[in-house]
Amino acid sequence: MDYGESECVLLYKESDADFLLIDDRKARKIAENFGINCIGTLGILSVARNKKLIPALKPLFEMLLANKRFYSNGLLNSLLEQHNEDMII
């Protein structure tokens, strides 16, 4: 966990937040070991889709990939399948 992520954990605890937004797998595992409720970017987008705040996930996933965000196609396709959307090739 780097300095920025450790600061986020402190802020989470100080503010009595419901979730910590964190994507880094190693940092997330450490935070969860401290009993912190974590959610990542994809989790937020999935919740937004469930609440009909966004019309579709696939265009957003494609934008993330085009901007050098690294997610496995398997994970992205799993979420797309849950939301009855076309998969990423």
Helices and strands as residue ranges (DSSP letters): H 3-15, E 20-21, H 25-33, E 38-39, H 41-50, H 58-66, H 73-82
